[in-house]
Amino acid sequence: MTPHTADKRLSNDGPNAEQIEYWNGDAGERWARYQDKLDGMLRPFSDALLQIGAVESGDRIMDIGCGCGATTFDLASRAGAGGRTIGVDISAPMIARARHRATALESTAEFMLADAATHAFAPGSFDLLASRFGIMFFRDQVSAFTHMRKALAPDGHIAFVCWRTMKENPWISIPLFAALPHIPKQEPAIPGAPGPFAFDDPDRFRGVLTDAGYKAIEIEPFDAELAVGGGADPLGDALQQTMDIGPLARIFKELNESQRARTLDAVREALAHHADAERVVMGGAVWLVTARA
Ligand SMILES: C[S@@+](CC[C@H](N)C(=O)[O-])C[C@H]1O[C@@H](n2cnc3c(N)ncnc32)[C@H](O)[C@@H]1O
């Protein structure tokens, strides 16, 4: 596979058109801008992914929804010179950032702009499909995971990290619940719909993977403390990030000026309960998922 062959503009008429538009707009630009900070904050989950991924020297690895490449670089260094690691993502700004970093880091990791749910990967060409938060955005989940399984060698395996419920993730629920009285009423999320919490229900995720033909599925909880704010003004830093990235950021963009002012006050107050002089720290909760082809 030549990583740059898919680097034409991604077609916006496939099943994941909405996500392609979203991750190539403002959201992708912001993620690329926050890359350094997010990689620090999400480090415990990268480490957990490396552990369950059990990479062997020489492995051929695909990092699905690789974003700016943090996990791709880690996986590539574990696979070593005899291996091959390719990060696949639909977001042009994030893939551009990942490639820039690969050069700076002198990493062997390669990057491809492609929809992992539909791209024509060579059958049996990977030993490991890995992902940190990049597998929750497919419109047709069973079809996507079936398609990707066919890219795995017969003895290949998968290792994924995805969020548990919003309630179990105070770093998201605390600011969002504080904002609720000041924002328009939100439609309840449709269970399993593409988005950060698509696989918060482990039984549902197990069902999707079973229907997609995976075996020996294991789903284990893992918790970590996340430093959402830091630097000279930890509270200001946490507030800025909360309004720029994630579920509240999407809503904040649509608010008028007075709603924005009230939301900012309420969220600042809620975050302050979790701040000290150096950091704003809240809990994060994920599923660690492994299975065989
Ligand atoms: C929450 S971000 C996580 C990025 C990165 N894995 C990380 O942990 O920093 C989700 C990523 O999945 C990518 N993505 C969503 N749907 C995708 C698809 N169908 N194929 C490839 N990437 C996809 C998005 O563009 C985005 O970069």
The ligand as an SDF file (V2000), in Angstrom:
LIG
                    3D

 27 29  0  0  0  0  0  0  0  0999 V2000
  -11.3850   11.8360   18.9790 C   0  0  0  0  0  0  0  0  0  0  0  0
  -10.2860   11.9200   17.6120 S   0  0  0  0  0  0  0  0  0  0  0  0
   -8.9620   10.9010   18.1770 C   0  0  0  0  0  0  0  0  0  0  0  0
   -7.6870   11.1260   17.4430 C   0  0  0  0  0  0  0  0  0  0  0  0
   -6.4800   10.3110   17.9120 C   0  0  0  0  0  0  0  0  0  0  0  0
   -6.6980    8.8830   17.7830 N   0  0  0  0  0  0  0  0  0  0  0  0
   -6.1240   10.6700   19.3240 C   0  0  0  0  0  0  0  0  0  0  0  0
   -6.3560    9.8680   20.2390 O   0  0  0  0  0  0  0  0  0  0  0  0
   -5.5900   11.7810   19.5250 O   0  0  0  0  0  0  0  0  0  0  0  0
  -11.1350   10.8670   16.4690 C   0  0  0  0  0  0  0  0  0  0  0  0
  -10.4090   10.7140   15.1490 C   0  0  0  0  0  0  0  0  0  0  0  0
  -11.0740    9.7110   14.3590 O   0  0  0  0  0  0  0  0  0  0  0  0
  -11.0290   10.1400   13.0110 C   0  0  0  0  0  0  0  0  0  0  0  0
  -12.0620    9.4090   12.2560 N   0  0  0  0  0  0  0  0  0  0  0  0
  -13.4030    9.4650   12.4020 C   0  0  0  0  0  0  0  0  0  0  0  0
  -14.0210    8.6460   11.5300 N   0  0  0  0  0  0  0  0  0  0  0  0
  -13.0320    8.0370   10.8070 C   0  0  0  0  0  0  0  0  0  0  0  0
  -13.0380    7.0800    9.7380 C   0  0  0  0  0  0  0  0  0  0  0  0
  -14.1850    6.6070    9.2220 N   0  0  0  0  0  0  0  0  0  0  0  0
  -11.8460    6.6750    9.2230 N   0  0  0  0  0  0  0  0  0  0  0  0
  -10.6660    7.1750    9.7210 C   0  0  0  0  0  0  0  0  0  0  0  0
  -10.6160    8.0940   10.7250 N   0  0  0  0  0  0  0  0  0  0  0  0
  -11.7750    8.5130   11.2610 C   0  0  0  0  0  0  0  0  0  0  0  0
  -11.2570   11.6450   13.1080 C   0  0  0  0  0  0  0  0  0  0  0  0
  -10.8800   12.3410   11.9430 O   0  0  0  0  0  0  0  0  0  0  0  0
  -10.3990   11.9860   14.3220 C   0  0  0  0  0  0  0  0  0  0  0  0
   -9.0820   12.2730   13.9540 O   0  0  0  0  0  0  0  0  0  0  0  0
  1  2  1  0
  2  3  1  0
  2 10  1  0
  3  4  1  0
  4  5  1  0
  5  6  1  0
  5  7  1  0
  7  8  2  0
  7  9  1  0
 10 11  1  0
 11 12  1  0
 11 26  1  0
 12 13  1  0
 13 14  1  0
 13 24  1  0
 14 15  1  0
 14 23  1  0
 15 16  2  0
 16 17  1  0
 17 18  1  0
 17 23  2  0
 18 19  1  0
 18 20  2  0
 20 21  1  0
 21 22  2  0
 22 23  1  0
 24 25  1  0
 24 26  1  0
 26 27  1  0
M  CHG  2   2   1   9  -1
M  END
$$$$
